[in-house]
Amino acid sequence: MAQKSKEASKTAKPSAKAAKGSKNPRKTRRPIWRQIARIAVSVLLVMILLPLLWIASYRIINPPTNYYMLSEAWRLGGIEREWRDLEEMSAHLPEAAMAAEDSGFCAHFGLDFEAIERALEANKSGKRLRGGSTITQQVAKNAFLWPKRSWTRKGLEAGFAVMIEVMWPKSRIIEIYLNIAEFDEGVFGVQAASQHYFGKDAAKLTRIEASRLAAILPDPKGRSASRPGNWTRSRAASIAKGAATLRGEGRSDCISIASKA
């Protein structure tokens, strides 16, 4: 009897293995739509994570270059640029930039909807075209995107601006802005601009010199900070007054550096 039971168990084992091997392969294969969905989700995650990592890295790493600098360096055979930390430049520079480009810089979260609405109204009425971009949006464009205007770029610019505001302090945003803005053909950043126009270090700029640099930003290739025309002089004087107002009202307090000029 014991021998018969052993023989029965031996014969039962192969039948169990055969049963396992006889499973329908179609049941274990994933549907094609699930595979496509997994690939799509993976691609989406990469598209989200890469920009986040790129933005996060610039909080501690100074942007080495950008699309526009590379294109200008190729076209001109080289560019002028030298990085300066915020503490190494005159406090008049960030104040002038805010007064000229974005007086609500310390208050908004990357997008200034009132400025955008005013810009749209001005453009509809046929006045001089205005972009309504904040300094943060300009940093998003200059550091990560491309200069040519399009709805795609504007949409990405807004998204990058919000992420920048989440990841960087205001002082870092203005620091990068002042170091990558174009001030003349092939001249990028306030240090190169200070040497180019005034023959001095960015730390030694006076309020009016800083205001003149800010005044030429909308058209750096068509205006000069060292040989200003009537419009640039008037605009610089207005910017200097605006910077003083921002400081007096505490609206530039998010940039906490003492004036060195």
C-alpha positions in Angstrom: 0.0 0.0 0.0 2.8 2.4 0.9 4.6 1.6 -2.4 1.4 2.3 -4.4 0.9 5.7 -2.7 4.4 6.7 -3.5 4.0 5.8 -7.1 0.7 7.7 -7.2 2.3 10.8 -5.8 5.1 10.6 -8.4 2.6 10.4 -11.2 0.6 13.3 -9.7 3.6 15.7 -9.6 4.1 15.9 -13.4 0.4 16.4 -13.9 0.6 19.5 -11.6 3.5 20.9 -13.6 1.8 20.2 -16.8 -1.2 22.1 -15.4 1.0 25.1 -14.6 2.5 25.1 -18.1 -0.9 24.9 -19.7 -2.0 28.4 -18.6 -3.2 30.6 -21.3 -0.4 33.1 -22.2 -3.0 35.7 -23.2 -4.0 36.1 -19.5 -0.4 37.1 -18.4 0.2 39.5 -21.3 -0.6 43.1 -20.5 -3.0 44.9 -22.9 -1.3 47.2 -25.4 -3.2 50.3 -24.1 -1.8 49.7 -20.6 1.8 49.6 -22.0 1.1 52.8 -23.9 -0.3 54.5 -20.8 2.7 53.5 -18.8 5.1 55.0 -21.4 3.0 58.2 -21.6 3.1 58.6 -17.8 6.8 58.0 -17.7 7.4 60.6 -20.4 5.2 63.0 -18.6 7.1 62.5 -15.3 10.4 63.1 -17.1 9.0 66.3 -18.7 8.0 67.6 -15.3 11.0 66.4 -13.2 13.7 67.6 -15.6 12.6 71.3 -15.6 12.2 71.1 -11.8 15.7 69.7 -11.4 17.1 72.3 -13.8 15.4 75.2 -11.9 16.4 73.8 -8.6 20.1 73.5 -9.7 20.2 77.2 -10.6 19.4 78.1 -7.0 23.0 77.2 -6.1 24.7 77.1 -9.5 25.2 80.2 -11.6 23.7 79.8 -15.1 26.7 79.2 -17.3 25.0 80.4 -20.5 21.7 80.4 -22.3 20.2 79.9 -25.8 20.5 83.6 -26.7 24.1 84.0 -25.4 25.2 81.0 -27.4 23.6 82.3 -30.6 25.1 85.8 -30.1 28.5 84.3 -29.3 28.3 82.3 -32.5 27.2 85.4 -34.5 29.7 87.9 -33.0 32.6 85.5 -32.3 32.3 86.1 -28.6 30.5 88.0 -25.9 31.3 90.1 -22.8 30.1 88.6 -19.5 31.4 88.4 -15.9 29.3 87.2 -13.0 28.8 89.3 -9.9 26.9 88.1 -6.8 24.2 90.5 -5.5 26.4 91.5 -2.6 29.2 92.5 -5.0 27.1 95.0 -6.9 25.6 98.4 -6.0 22.2 98.2 -4.3 21.1 100.9 -6.7 21.1 98.2 -9.5 18.3 95.9 -8.2 16.3 98.9 -7.0 16.6 100.5 -10.5 15.7 97.2 -12.2 12.5 96.9 -10.1 11.5 100.5 -10.6 12.0 100.2 -14.4 10.7 96.7 -15.1 8.6 95.4 -12.1 7.7 97.7 -9.3 5.6 94.9 -7.7 8.5 92.4 -7.7 8.5 91.9 -3.9 4.8 91.4 -3.7 3.8 89.1 -6.6 4.3 85.4 -7.1 5.9 85.4 -10.5 2.9 86.8 -12.5 1.4 90.3 -12.2 -2.1 90.0 -13.5 -2.8 93.7 -13.2 0.3 94.5 -15.3 -0.8 91.9 -17.9 -4.2 93.5 -18.1 -2.7 97.0 -18.5 -0.5 95.7 -21.2 -3.4 94.1 -23.1 -5.4 97.3 -22.9 -2.4 99.4 -24.1 -1.8 97.0 -27.0 -5.5 97.0 -28.0 -5.6 100.8 -28.0 -2.7 100.9 -30.4 -0.2 102.4 -28.0 3.4 101.2 -27.8 3.5 97.4 -27.4 4.0 96.3 -23.8 4.8 92.7 -22.6 3.5 92.9 -19.1 6.2 90.4 -18.0 7.6 90.4 -14.5 11.3 90.2 -13.7 10.6 86.5 -12.8 9.1 85.9 -16.2 12.1 87.5 -17.9 14.4 85.3 -15.9 12.4 82.3 -17.0 12.7 83.3 -20.6 16.4 84.4 -20.5 17.6 81.4 -18.4 15.6 78.5 -19.7 13.7 79.4 -22.9 14.2 81.3 -26.2 13.7 84.9 -27.1 11.3 84.6 -30.0 7.8 85.5 -29.0 5.0 82.8 -29.3 2.1 81.6 -27.3 4.0 78.4 -26.6 6.9 80.3 -25.1 4.6 82.6 -23.1 2.8 79.6 -21.6 6.1 77.9 -20.7 7.4 81.2 -19.4 4.5 81.5 -17.0 4.9 78.0 -15.7 8.6 78.4 -15.2 8.1 81.7 -13.4 5.8 80.1 -10.8 8.2 77.3 -10.2 11.1 79.7 -9.9 9.2 81.7 -7.3 8.6 78.5 -5.3 12.2 77.3 -5.4 14.3 80.6 -5.3 14.3 83.5 -2.9 13.6 86.9 -4.4 17.3 87.9 -4.0 18.4 85.0 -6.2 15.8 85.9 -8.9 17.0 89.5 -9.2 20.7 88.4 -9.0 20.3 86.1 -12.0 18.3 88.6 -13.8 21.0 91.3 -13.5 23.7 88.8 -14.5 22.1 87.5 -17.7 20.3 90.6 -19.1 21.6 92.1 -22.3 22.9 95.7 -22.1 24.4 96.1 -25.5 25.3 93.9 -28.5 27.2 91.0 -27.0 27.3 92.6 -23.5 25.6 90.6 -20.8 25.2 91.2 -17.1 25.7 94.3 -15.0 29.5 93.8 -14.5 30.2 93.7 -18.2 27.8 96.6 -18.7 29.4 98.7 -16.0 32.9 98.2 -17.5 31.5 98.7 -21.1 29.7 102.0 -20.4 31.4 103.6 -17.3 34.8 101.8 -17.0 34.1 100.8 -13.4 33.0 97.9 -11.3 29.3 97.2 -10.8 29.8 97.8 -7.0 30.7 101.4 -7.7 27.7 102.5 -9.8 25.8 105.6 -8.6 22.0 105.8 -8.6 21.8 107.6 -11.9 24.3 105.2 -13.6 22.3 102.2 -12.4 19.1 104.0 -13.5 20.6 104.6 -17.0 21.4 100.9 -17.3 17.9 100.0 -16.3 16.6 102.6 -18.8 18.2 100.9 -21.8 17.0 97.4 -21.0 14.0 97.4 -23.3 16.2 98.3 -26.3 19.8 97.6 -25.3 21.1 97.7 -28.9 19.4 101.0 -29.7 20.2 103.0 -26.6 23.4 103.9 -24.7 23.9 104.4 -21.0 27.1 106.4 -21.4 25.8 108.6 -24.2 22.1 108.8 -23.4 19.7 110.7 -25.6 16.9 112.9 -24.3 14.5 110.0 -23.8 17.0 107.8 -22.0 18.0 110.7 -19.7 14.3 111.4 -18.9 13.6 107.8 -18.4 16.6 107.3 -16.1 15.6 110.2 -13.9 12.1 108.7 -13.6 13.6 105.4 -12.7 15.8 106.9 -10.0 12.8 108.6 -8.4 10.9 105.4 -8.6 13.7 103.4 -7.0 13.8 106.0 -4.1 10.1 105.6 -3.7 10.3 101.8 -3.6 13.0 102.0 -0.9 11.1 104.7 1.1 7.9 102.7 1.1 9.7 99.4 1.9 8.6 97.8 -1.4 12.2 96.7 -2.1 12.8 95.1 1.2 12.9 91.6 -0.3 16.4 92.6 -1.6 18.3 93.1 1.6 21.7 94.5 0.6 23.1 97.8 1.7 24.1 100.4 -0.9 27.7 100.4 -1.7 27.8 103.5 -3.9 
